[in-house]
Amino acid sequence: MAFGYQDLLRAYRSIGVDGQRVVALNTDLRWLGPYENMTGQTYLQDHLRALKELIGDGTLVVLTASTNLCNTDQPFDIECTP
């Protein structure tokens, strides 16, 4: 069974996401299961929309580091590392 936008809101609310907290997001959304509107960027946009709706003017922190070099012998190159 696919989940949708209202399910996202319910799930985020159930773990206490609101405008009174700093929310740190560090996840792999591929493992959450089938989404009802899985077209293009809709899945990611709906997550962000739900978080913005619940957080309002609060703070959302997201990890932006690249893990592409983990467990490799490639050196970090600021010009080439994705």
SULRA-V238858 format. One record per pair of residues at least 24 apart in sequence whose C-alpha atoms are under 10 Angstrom apart, sorted by the first residue. I is the first residue (numbers start at 0). J is the second residue. If there is no record, write none. Layout:
((I J) (I J))
This chain:
((0 32) (0 33) (0 34) (0 35) (1 31) (1 32) (1 33) (1 34) (1 35) (1 36) (1 37) (2 31) (2 32) (2 33) (2 34) (2 35) (2 36) (3 33) (3 34) (3 35) (3 36) (3 37) (3 42) (3 45) (3 46) (4 34) (4 35) (4 36) (4 42) (4 45) (4 46) (4 48) (4 49) (5 45) (5 49) (6 34) (6 49) (7 45) (7 46) (7 48) (7 49) (7 50) (8 45) (8 46) (8 48) (8 49) (8 50) (8 52) (8 53) (9 49) (10 49) (11 46) (11 49) (11 50) (11 53) (12 49) (12 50) (12 53) (15 53) (16 49) (16 50) (16 53) (16 54) (16 57) (17 50) (17 51) (17 52) (17 53) (17 54) (17 55) (17 56) (17 57) (17 58) (18 50) (18 51) (18 52) (18 53) (18 54) (18 55) (18 56) (18 57) (18 58) (18 59) (19 53) (19 54) (19 55) (19 56) (19 57) (19 58) (20 54) (20 57) (20 58) (20 59) (21 54) (21 57) (21 58) (21 59) (21 60) (22 50) (22 54) (22 57) (22 58) (22 59) (22 60) (22 61) (23 58) (23 59) (23 60) (23 61) (23 62) (24 50) (24 59) (24 60) (24 61) (24 62) (25 60) (25 61) (25 62) (25 63) (26 61) (26 62))
